[in-house]
Amino acid sequence: MDSLTIWTWSLVVGVVVILVVALLLILIVRAANRIDAHAKDIWLAGKGIAANTVSIWMLQDTNIVASDILKTAGVIAGEAEAINGKLDGLGQAILKAR
C-alpha cells in the first residue's frame, strides 16, 4: 500500500468515527431534553400539589384556635348558667314577696 491509500483509508475511518460520535451526541442531547421536559412536568405537578395541600397544614392552627374558642365558650356558658340561676332565684323571691 502506498501512502495515498493509507491516507485515504485513515480519512474515511476518521470521518466514520466523527459521524458516529456526532450521532451519539445528538441522541444524548435529545434524551437530555426529554428528561428535562419530564422534570419540568414533575416540578409543576409538585408545585400544584403543594399549593392544593397548604391548607391542610393550616388546619392545625385552626384546630388550636377552635379548641381555645371552645374552652372560652364553656366558661361563658358556665357564667351564663350562674346568672340564669340568680335571675330565677330573684324572680321566685319577687313572686313570693307579692
SULUR-V801858 format. One record per run of one state. SS is the DSSP state (a for helix, b for strand, c for the rest). FROM is the first residue (numbers start at 1). TO is the last residue. If there is no record, write none. Layout:
ss = <SS & SS>
from = <FROM & FROM>
to = <TO & TO>
//
This chain:
ss = <c & a & c>
from = <1 & 3 & 98>
to = <2 & 97 & 98>
//
